């Protein structure tokens, strides 16, 4: 993927004058420290000697001053709010020793040798050795909210084949409800933990799988917040085998997603997760919610110094080292079956804890530095987007691609062979002027290919002008298609689709889709004229609305466009069926998409279909005005092949439906004494009900598009606007700053 030259500017993220003053004060406070430390090393880890840490010119400041000046920064200074707490994790009694390459004046080792209380916890866990040594899953629930997550998950289906440990504060342990037979509560006395801040104490347990469970062969950390989310692996052993075992590494983690929660409000501008963006997001979160971190000043300086330290690094696969090593630490998989991996896991955890001891308690901000210190800084991007980090030419750490994050799909789906190499047909019909080709290419076709699916495009476009149902302005084509004749359109579309690894199976370009001579239309017209010779059939079919002359005329245009659209889709569907016959295999899923769908982020098919159902549509349950109970959003659909014929042949299906029966379900206030029947969204729901189709309504965050248009405003500017806007209560679409000002088309003054 091409590296974006528009990397996030923190000046843009924090433009508020008040915030600017705050951060100027933060920077000034930091300069008051000036305590020189060197970053020493454990002998077999990456060496950072004082000569490597000569003061350098600082990169453009993360947080702006009124006057931007060139500043010299001292080597890293320990600045944690609890930096004066003695190092709590001596490992001098461990064999082999696992150590740290960090900021300390002397090489540190890690373990529970100097902490009788932590060692007593490890001794308590020893009693589970025989029954739990194959695989341990554990997490920490410090605080009533997190204990609540344990209790919420009690009714969910969970993997009960492995031992699961919940570390809970002594005073809250009795509030834990009934547990499964494979779950165990470990009581923790917070007053005996090394730090005052419980977030830091959590990190000790989180980064110490080797000291807590030295007898276990496999260990998985899971944040307690994940328990009620229905995204955890159905089988932890299968997940281990498909990640660590498959890639032959010591550890497996998941990349941070490109999402507003992890990248801030400029997430739409990113092609991949960026360290700068993540720093901005966590600092912004810390400003709004001080409990997110125990030291805002520390967090600001840590980000700034880390960016400075790696500023000279060359790009690999178009990304910096810090970008490549961004992870979500909520799920971590460790292989402790070999001495090599045990030593590596101990060293990595020790370096990571050293960073947390000295700087902020935000472990994702410090992971890259710890990974580098562990000696695994060389990486390779796999064809599917996963990253492998190597130590001594051996794959050591696997980082799953951002597509695999639980924001988009359940954890085990990404590597489940049942969700790989699916045959997917993408069916789109519409007009040259309205077709949002670029976003479909970037956020639908390309991601489907990256997700290891076989993708075929079936596309029909008309070039003639057609009357719009409501919008009176002029549409402008997608930038990739603007000014192209029929031949050029076909060449451009075919070339671009093939460039992302998908196939163009059918591409039809015509002046217009004629329906008047279609046998079904001809027969319907003939029968209608016998009953109402002075009326036009398209004022009544398929959607009836004759409340007044204006509505009657508009409804006629809408019905005409509707029938032409689905006649074109049916033509494409017949082509897809012929393709199936020729190849001897059916498609697994079919995407029926509108031409004016403007996609904001990548579509993740696996996450949608894993929800279960026959068809998947946007819930659109936060729309204004709201959907009628008899309506179903018709902006786009994912269909299992078993029911795809109903909607692929929707044009023909329309003539078989009992539309009078559909209207009979409506209230008198809606039908206006028979002058109004089911609209197209009601007809879609009536169709699904008639054929007993299992409909799954998904949040707009699963299908991140809106029906949109490119129009010319009165001042001559070509701009994108929402033709229709659909939103959901749960998993909503969140727009970044790039599209924050995008308006409804009807609110614009257009030419």
N, C-alpha and C positions, 0 to 999 in steps of 0.2 A: 504494500500500500504506500502511496506517495506520502512522504513526510510533509506535514503541514508547516508552512513557514509562518503561520499565524498563531504561534504558541501563546498561551494565555498570558496576558500582562496583568500583573497584580495592581498596577496603577489603575487599570480599568475596573478591577474587582472592588477596589476600595476608594471610591471617589468622594464619599461623604466628607465634608470638611471636618466634622467632629471626629470622625474615625481617623482622619489624617493627623490631627493634632495628637490623638491618643498614641498613635504609632511613632510619631516623632519623639514623644516622651519615652516610649519603650526603647527605641534605638539609643537615645541618650543615656538611659539607665544602663544599657548593656556596656557602653563604652567606659563606664565607671569601674567595671570589673578589672580588666587588664591584668589578669593573672595568667602568666605563661605556663602552659602545660604542654607536654609532648604526648604524642599518641604512640605508646610503646606496643610491643608485640609479643605474642607467644611464639616460640621459635619456629613452629612449622606452619604459621599462618602468614597471610600477606603482611609485609612489613611497611609500616608508616614511620619512617625515621624523621627526626627534626628537619633534616635537609629537604625532605619531601613536603614539609609543612611551613616553608618560609612564608612570611606574610605576602599576600597577593592583592592585586587590585580587586576590589569587590565587584561582583556582577551588578547590573542594575538592581537597585533595592527592591525587595519584595513589597515594602510599604513605603510610599513616597514621602519625601520631604518637600517643603515649598521650593527649596533650591537643591537640585540634584548635584552633589559634589562627589569627586573621586575620593574614596575612603580606603584606608589601609586597615585590614582586619588582622588581629593577632591569631595565632593558632588556637584551636578550639579550647574553650574555657568551660569547665564544669559549672553549670548554672541551674541545676535542678533546685526546686524549693526545698528538697530534702538532701541536698548534696553533702551536708555535714554528717549525715547518718553514716556510721562506719560501714564499710563494705560487708554485707551480711551473709555472703555466700562463699566462704572459704571451701575449697575442694581439695585441700592438701592430703586428706585421707583417702581420696579416690585413686583407684588404679584401673586403667590409665588416667592420668590427670587430664581434665579438659579445661582449657584456658581461654583467654580473651586477648584480642588485639584492640585496645581501646584508648581512651584519653588518659588513663591513670599513669602516674609516674613510674609504677612498677607493673610488671605483668601480673594479672590477676588469675586466680583459678576459681572454679565454681563448684559448689556442692553444699551439702548441709552439715559439714564437719564442725563449723563454728556456731551452729544454731541447734541446740538440743531440742527446741520445740519443733522445728521443721523436720529434724531427724526422727522425732517421735511420730510424726504423721506418716513418714515413709515406713517406719517400723509397723505401724498399724496396718498399712496397705499390704505388708508382707504376707499377712494371713490369707490373702486372696490369690496367692501365687498359683496354686495348683489348678483352681477352677477358672482363672482368668488370663493365664499366660499367653494364650494364642492371640488375643486382641482385646485391648482396653480402650474404651471411649470415656472421656471425662470432660468436665466443665466446672465453672465456679458460679455460684449464685449468692453473691454478697448483696443483700438488700431485699426488702419485701417484694419489689417489682420482679426480681429475678426468680425468687422462690415461686411467685405467681406463675411464671412461665413453666416451671416444672409441673405445677398442678394443672395448668391449662392443657399440657400435653398428655395427661393421664388417659384421656379417652381416644387419643390418636393411635393409628397403627404404627408401631415402632419395631425395629429389629431387636428381637429378644434373644438372639443367639450369642450375643457378646456381653461382657460385663460393662456396665455404665456407672460411673461414679459422679456424684454431685457433692462438691465441696461447699458447705453452707456454714454461716456464722452460728456459733453456739446458741445465741439468743433467738435465732430464727429457725433452728433445726426442727423444732416441734411443730412448726406450721406447715411443714411438708406433708402433703396428703399421702394417700395410698400409692405405693410404688409397685412396679412389676418385680417379678422374682429375680430379674437380672440387674436391678438397680440398687445402688447402695449410697447412703448419705454419710459423708465424712464431716464430722463436726470440727470447726476451726475456731479457736479462741483469738479473736481479732486483736486483743490487747497484747498477745505474745508474738504477733507478726512484726517484722522489722520496721515497717513504715507506718506513719500516721495515716497517710492516704491509702484507703482500701483499694483504689484503682492500681496503685503500684504493687500492693501485696498480691493482687490477682495476677499480675505479670510474673511474679516469682513462680507461682504454681503453673501458669500457662507455658512458660519457657523452660520448665524443668521436668520434662517427661522422663528423662534418664535417671534423675535422682528420686523421683516419686515411684517409678515403676521399673527399676533396673532389671527385673526378672521377666518383663513382658517382651514378646517378640514383635508386636505391632502396637502402636499407640495412635489414637486419633483424638485431637482436641476439637471440641465443638463449643462455640459460644452458647450459653444457655438461652440467649435471645432467639436462637434458631429453632428451639424445640417446638413451639406451637405453629410454625410456619408451613408445615407439610412439604418441606423441600429436602429433608434429610434422606440419605440413602436407605432404600428398603433393605439392603444387605451391605453392612459396612465391609465385610470381607470381600464381596464382589467389587466394591468401590476401591478398596486397597489394591486388589489384583489388576484392575483396569487402569490404575494410575501408577503408583509406585512400582508394582511388580512388572507392569507392561513396559514402562520406560526405564526399568532397571536403575532406579535412583534411591537415594536415602530418604527423600522427602518429596511431598507433593502439596502444592498450595494452589489457590485460585486467584487469577488476576483481578484487580479492582475493575469494576464496570465503568463504562462511560455513562455516568448518571449524575443528576444534579446533586445527590446526596454525597457523592464521592469526588466530584470534579467541580462543584460550584455551578453558578448560573450561566457559565459560558461553555457548558458541556457540549452543546450542539456544534461548536466550532472544532471539536476534536475528532481526529481520525483514530486515535488510540489514547489510552489513559496517560496523563502527563503528571509528573511529580509536582510541578508548579501549581497545576490546577488542584491537585489534592491538598497541597499546603494551604492554598487559598480557601478551600472548602472547610478544612478543619479549623482554621483560624477564625473564619466567619462564624462557624458553629460555636466556637469558644466564646466569641464576643456575645452572641445571643444567649448562650447557655453556659455560664461560668463553670458548671460542674462537669462539662465535657473534658476539661483538662485541669490539672492542678497548677498550671503556670503559663499564662498567655505570653508573657514576655519571653519565657524560655522557649516556647513553641515557635514564636516569630524568629528568634535568633537561630534556633536549630535548623529551620528551613533555609534561612539565608546562608548560614555557614555551610550546610550540606551542598546547596546549589553552587556555592563558590568553589568548594573543594573539587567538585566534579565538572567544573566549567570547561576544563581543558580536554575532557574525554571526547574521543571521536564517536560518530554515530555508527551504530550497527543495525542493519535493516531499517535505517531511517530513524532510529530511536536512540536516546541517551541511555546510559546504564541505569540511571534512576528511574526512567520511564519503563524500561524492560523489567525492572525488579519490583514494580508496584504490586502489592498483594493485599488481599483481604484476609486478615489473620483469624477470622471467625471460624475457619475450618482448616486444620493442618494435619497432615498424615505423615507419620514417622515409621521408618523401618529399622528396628533395633535387633535384627537377627544376626548381624555381623559386627565384628570388632571395628571394622572400618567405618561403618555407618554410625555405630554408637559414639565413636570418637568424634565424628563430624557433627552429629546432632548436639553433643555436649559442647563443642567449640562454638557452633552457631548460636545456641541458646545463651552461652556465656557472654559472647560479644553483644548479643541483643540486650541482655539484662544490664550490661555495662553502659550501653547507650541510654537505657531507660533510667538507670541510677543517676546518671550525670545530666541528662537533659529531660525532655518532656516524657509524660507517661503515654504518649500516643505511639504505640508500637509500630504502626504502619509507616509512619514518617521515618522511623529509624531502621526499618528492615533492610533497605538497600545498603546502608553503611555496614550493618552486621553481616550481610551476605558477602560483601566485598572482603571484610576482615576475615571471614571464614575460608577465604581462598577460592571461592566459586564465583568469580566475576566474569569469566568468559562464557558467552551464551550463544545459542543457535536457535533460530526460529524455525519450527517445523512447518511443513506445508499447510497444516490445519490451523496455524496461528499460535500453537502452544510454544512455550520457551523451555529449553533445557540449559541448565547452567552446569559447567564442568569444573571439576577440581582434579588436577593431575591427569588430565585427558580422559577422565571418567565422568559420565553423566551422574550428577549428584543431587540436583534439585530440579524438580519439574514444576512449572507454573502453567496451569491451565489457562486457555485463552479467555478473554472477557465474555465471549458467548456462553461460557459454561457457568457463569455466575448465577447464584440462586435468585437474583432479581428477575432472571429471564426464564429459568426452568429449574426443575428439581435436580439436585446434585448428580444423581446417578444417570440421568438421561443422556448427558453429554457423551458418555462413553459406553452407553448401552447399545450393543449391536442391533437391537430391534429398532433403533432410531437412526441408523446410519444407512446411507445409500438408498434412501427413499426415492421413488420416482414421482416427480412433482410436475404437474402441468399448471402453467400460469396463463389464464385466459382473460384477455382484455379487449374490449371493443369500444370504439368511440370516435372522436374527431381529431384531426390533426391539430386544430387550434387549442383543444382542451387537454391533450395528452401530456401528462407530467412525466415525460420519459426519463429525465435525468434522475429523479428521486426513486423511481421504480427500479432503475438500473443499479443505483448505488445502495439502496436500502432493502430491496426485495431479492432481485436476481443474484447479485454478488454474494450477499450473506447466505442464501440458500446453498450456493455452490460451496462456500467456505465450510458450511455445516455438513459437508460430505454427501449432499443430495444431487441427484441427476435431474436437471431442470430444463424443461422445454417450454418455449414461449409460443403462444397462439395469439396473434394480434390482428385486428381489423381496424383500419382507420379510413375515415371519409375526409375528403378535402373540400367538398362543397360547403357553402354556408347554410346553416340550418337555424330555424327560429329557436330561441331559448325560451324555456318555460316561464321564467320570471325575470332573468337579468337582461337589461336592455343595452348594456355596454358591449364593446368589442373585445374579443379574446385575442391574446397573442401567444403564439406557439412557444414551446419549450426552447431554450437557447440552442440546444443541440439540433433542433429540427427546423428552426426558423429559416425561411427563405428557400426551402428545399422543394424541388419538384418531385413527382412520383418516383422516378428512378433514384434520385438522390436520397429520398426518404428511406427506400428499401435498403440501399447500400449502407447508409449511416446506421440505421437500426441494427442490421445484421452484423456489421463490424463491431459496434459497441457491445452488443449482447455476447458475441463470441469472445470478446476481449476479457469478459469476467467469467468465462467458463460455461456459460449456458448455451442452449441451442435454440435457433429460430426454426420451428417446424412449419408454421404457416404464417405468412405475412400478406395480408390482403389490403391493398390500397385502391380505393375507388372514389368516384365523384360523390355518390350517394348510395344508400341502401334502399332499394325500392321494395315495397311490401304490397303494393296494390294488386299485383298479379299473383301473389302467393295464394295457393289453393285454399288455405284455411281462411285467409282474409276475404277472398272472393266469395266463398260460401257464406261467411258471416255477414258480409254486406248484403248479399242476396236475400238472406232470411230476414235481416233487419228491415230492409226496404218494404217488405211485405207488411210489416207491422206498423212502421212509422215512416211512410214514404217521404215526408217533408223534413225529416231530421237527419243529421249526419251521424253515422254509427260511432265515430271516434269521440263524440260528446258523451257517449254512454259506456264505451268498452275500451279497455277493461275496467278503468275507474270511472264511476258515475258521479258527475257533479254538474247539475244544471240549475243551480240556485238563482243565477241571474245571467244576463248576456255576457258580461265581462268574464265571469267565472267559466261559463260555458265555452267561450272562445279559448281561454287559457287551458282548460282541461283537454280540449281537442288537440292542441299543440303538444301537451304533455303526453297524452296517449299515443300520438303519432311517434314521438321520439322514443317512448318506452317500447313500443312494438318493434321499431327499427333497431333499437339497441339489442333486444333479445333475439331478433331474427339473425343479427350479425353474430351474436354469441352462439346461437344454435349452429350456424354454418361452421364456426370454429370448432365446436364440440364434435360435429360429425367428422371433421378432419382429425381430431384427436382420437376418436374411436377407430378410425381407419389406421392410424399410426399404431394403436395398440394391437390391432389384428395383424398388421404386417410384422410387428416385432414379437408377437406371441406373449406379451406381458402387459398387464394393466397398470395404470398409474396407481399410486398409493393415496395421493391427495391431489385435490384440484383447488387452485385459488381463482375465484371469480372476482376480478377487481374492476373498479370504475376507472375510466381514462383520466379523470380529474383528481385522482388520489395523490395528494402531496405527502410523501413520507418524510418524517423528521428524523427517525432513527431506524436502525436495522430491525428487520422482522425475524423473530426466532420461532420457526415452525415447531420445533420439538417441544418447547415450553407450552405452546398452545394446545397441540393435539394430546399431550399428556394429561390434560385436564379431563379428557373423556367426553365423548359426544359424537354425533353424526356430522353436524355442521357447527362452525364457530363464527360468531358475528360480534361486532362491537355492542356492548351493553347499551350504551347511549342513554343511561338512566339518570344523567344529570343535565339533560338537554333543556334548553329554554326556547319554546315551550316543551313540557315533558311529553314523552311518548304516551299515546293512548294504550290502555291495557291490551287492546286488540292489535297493536302495531308491533313490528319487529324491524330493527334497523336494516336497511337494504344498501348500505354504503360499500359493503364488501363481505366476502364469505370465504372461509376455508371449508371444503367438503371432503369427507371420506369418499373413496371411490364408490362404495356401495350405494350411496345416495346421490352421487354427482349427476347421474342421468336426469333426475327430476329437475335440477337447476340448469344443467347444460342444455336441456330441451325445454326450458321454461317458456319459450314462445309457444310451443305446441301444447305444453301443459296448461297454459292459460285458457285454451278453448275447451278443456275438459273439466274445469273447475265449476262448482256450483256457486257462482258469485252472488246469486240471490240469497243463498244460504249464509254466505259470509255477511251480507248486509243485514240479515235477520237478527244477528247477534248485537247489532248496534242500537243505541238509545234513540228515542224519537227526537230528542233535542239535537242529535247529530245528523240524522237522516233527513230532517226537515220535510216530513211527509212524503218520503220517497224521492226527493230531489237530489239526494246524496247517498252514495253507496260506499263500499270499501275503497280506500285509497291504495296506492301501490304497496305501502308498508304493511297495511292490513292484509292485502292479498298474499304477500309473502308469508305472513304468519298463518294465514288460512291454508296455504299450500303445505307448510310444514306440519300443521295439525292434521290435514287430510291424509297425508302419507305417513303419519306417525314417525316423523323425523325427530330425533333427540337433539334439541337445540341447546348449545352452550354459549351463554353470553359472557364475553370476556371484557375486562377493563381496557380502556383505550391505551393504557400502558403496554398491553400485549400487541396491539395493532396500532402503531403510532403514526397515524395519518389523519388528514382532514381533507375533505373535498374542497378543492381550491381552484383558483384561476390566476392567470397573468393578464392584467388589464393596464390600459393607458389612462392615467389621470389627466385632468384638465391642464396641468402644467407640463405635460409631455413625458412624464416619468412612467416607465414600465414597472409595475409593482405586483407582488403576489398578495392575494387576499383570500379569505375564506368564503367559498360559495355556500357551503353549509358547515355547521360546526356541531360536532358530536363529542360529548364528554361523559365520563363515568364517575360514579361515587367512589368506587374502589379501584385501585391501580389506575389512577387517571393519567392522562397525557400531561406532562409538565414541559412547557416551552422554555427554552433558554433565552438569553438576551438577544440572540440572532433573530428570533421570530417574536419577541415579546410585544412588539408594536404592530404585528400583523392584524389587520382589521377585517371585518365583514365587507364583502364586495359592495353590498347595497348601501353601506355607509360612506363610500368614496364618491367623489365627483369625478366621473369618467367621461371620456370622449365618446 
